[in-house]
Amino acid sequence: MRLRTLATSAAVAASLILAPVANAQTLGDLDKLASQAIATADCRVLKTTLDTVGRATGNQLIGPETTRNQLARNLQALNGTPRLDMLGLAVIKYSGTAADRALTCNLVKPDPTVPGLAQLSSLLNDYAPALSS
């Protein structure tokens, strides 16, 4: 049952991204399509995907007190040690995009912020771990 749920979630996620990818001409197009797919993902599908990935990897990605930055870090941790190569940067970008969408869907709490610094705080949280390694 667990494998079937994981396979179903992976298939849904892949279909959201891969269908438009067939028409992508460049990496820039692919990046735009992937970012758009994540940013507009159905909230229920996103919740199911995060829960399924969490169960499959033995990591709870979201909980009742999880903030946007905590989710981004949890997703990045699935990739192992932070890296500043193409894959590492993609993981950082898409984990941040997924965390932003989760915040919009009310799946996570907003980060505590200083007025005017919310966006900078999110960007620093996303990219700083890779810069320090």
Number of C-alpha atoms within 10 A of each C-alpha: 6 10 10 9 15 18 13 14 20 15 13 14 17 11 12 17 18 17 11 14 18 9 11 15 9 10 10 10 14 18 16 14 20 18 17 14 18 22 17 13 18 13 16 11 13 20 17 14 19 22 18 23 20 17 14 14 10 9 16 17 21 21 12 8 11 17 20 27 25 20 26 25 20 19 25 24 16 15 13 9 11 21 18 15 10 9 12 17 17 14 21 28 19 20 22 24 21 24 26 22 21 27 19 16 16 13 24 22 20 18 15 11 12 8 7 8 9 13 11 11 15 18 14 12 18 24 19 12 16 17 11 9 9
